[in-house]
C-alpha cells in the first residue's frame, strides 16, 4: 500500500451521498459481474435528498486515502459505522483497495467478497453511500467506509463513524439512557423528556435565593424561640419567688438550668413539687449557708441519684430526685 495526508479530522458525520452502482446494479437479468470500480462520491458541492449539503474534493480524498494506508471497507447499510461502535457484528462485504480522482468525482476499485457479489446480484441494494467525517462547511475530509444501500440519503441517519470515537456525536441511545428512557426511545421522546426536565429544574439564582431566605427565616425563628423561652423562664421564676418556693439569690442559678426547653420543663416540675417553706423565714435576701446546697449542686446531685437508680433498674423523675436529695434520702 502506498504512503498515504494528515488532514485534520473535525466533526464526524455520516455523509449519505449516493451514486448508482454501475454494473451489477444495472443488468436486468442479474447476471452482470460486480463492478471493479464504483463511484463513491461526485465532485464538488451536492445537496442530498434530505436537505443536507456536502462538498467533495476527489484529489484531496485520494491523497488522504494514500496517506492513511488503510483499505476502506464496503458494508451493507452502514453497519460498520452504526453497529461496530456498539460491539455488534458489522462484517465487510468488500474492500476499496485503490481510489482515483476522475472528472465527475471520486472512484474506488472494489475487491468484492462473496457476500457483496451476492447482494449486488440480488439487486436488493443498488446504490453506494459513503460514510465520511466533514468540517463545519460540509467538506468531506476522508472516507471512513462505503455502503451498499437500497434508499440513499434517508433522513435522520446517525452522524457518526467508528474510526474516531473521540469525535463521534452522541447517539439517541446514549441520550435516552442518560434521560432514564428505554434504549429504543426516539428523538421525539428524548426531546419531550428534556422539556419536562427543564420545566422541573429551578434556576440557580432562585435556588440560592431560596436557601438564603430559609437560612434567614430559621435564624429568626431560633431567635424568637429563645426570646419566648426567656420570657417563660422569667414568668416561672417570678411566680416561684412570689410563692416563696425559691430565694431571690437562687433565681440566676435556676435561670441557667432553664437554658433549654427540657431544662425549663424539669425546673417547672421541681418548683411545682416544692412546698412554700420560705414564708416569714427571713431568708429572702440571704445567700445559702455554707452547708446548704445551691440549686446547681442540688441539680447535680439529683442527676447522680437518678443515674444510680437507673443503673439499679429503677426510674424517678428529676423533681422527685431533687426532693430526695434535699431531704437527705438520696
Secondary structure, DSSP 4 states (H G I P E B T S, - for coil): ------PPP-S------EEE-SSTTT-TTS-SPPPSEEEEEESEEEE-TTS-EEEE-HHHHHHHHHHHT-PEEEEETTHHHHTGGGT-----SEEEEEEEEETTEEEEEEEE-HHHHHHHHHTS--EEEEEEEE-TT-BEEEEEEEEEESS-S-TT-----GGGGGGPPPPHHHHHHHTT--TT--HHHHHHHHHHHHHHPPPHHHHHHHHHHHHHHHHHHHHHHHHHHHHHHHHHHHHHHHTTSS-GGGHHHHHHHTSSHHHHHHHHHHHHHS----TT-S-TTPPPPTTSPPHHHHHHHHHHHHHHHHHTT----HHHHHHHHHTT--
